[in-house]
Amino acid sequence: MRADIEDVLTRHTAQTAETLRADTDHDRVFTAASARDYGLVDQVIERR
């Protein structure tokens, strides 16, 4: 299951499997901007 999740994330985030594995081995907390930079979200809405 982990390999499947890593495969999806590598395709969508442009991170390597090694980077994803290292980052998910630990509790990593993202700010909105760092999630965008990492590739987890497309954009951050600044104002509502």
RACOR-V384829 format. One record per residue. RES is the residue in one small letter. PHI is phi in degrees with one decimal (none if undefined). Layout:
BEGIN
RES_PHI + RES_PHI
END
This chain:
BEGIN
m_none + r_-60.2 + a_-63.1 + d_-64.0 + i_-64.8 + e_-62.0 + d_-62.6 + v_-63.4 + l_-67.0 + t_-65.9 + r_-70.1 + h_-96.4 + t_-108.0 + a_65.9 + q_-90.3 + t_-76.2 + a_-61.3 + e_-64.8 + t_-63.9 + l_-61.9 + r_-62.5 + a_-64.2 + d_-72.9 + t_-89.3 + d_-71.6 + h_-121.6 + d_-74.2 + r_-106.2 + v_-107.6 + f_-108.1 + t_-79.2 + a_-59.9 + a_-67.1 + s_-71.2 + a_-66.1 + r_-65.3 + d_-64.3 + y_-75.2 + g_105.0 + l_-79.4 + v_-130.0 + d_-82.5 + q_-153.3 + v_-113.0 + i_-84.0 + e_-77.6 + r_-126.1 + r_-86.5
END
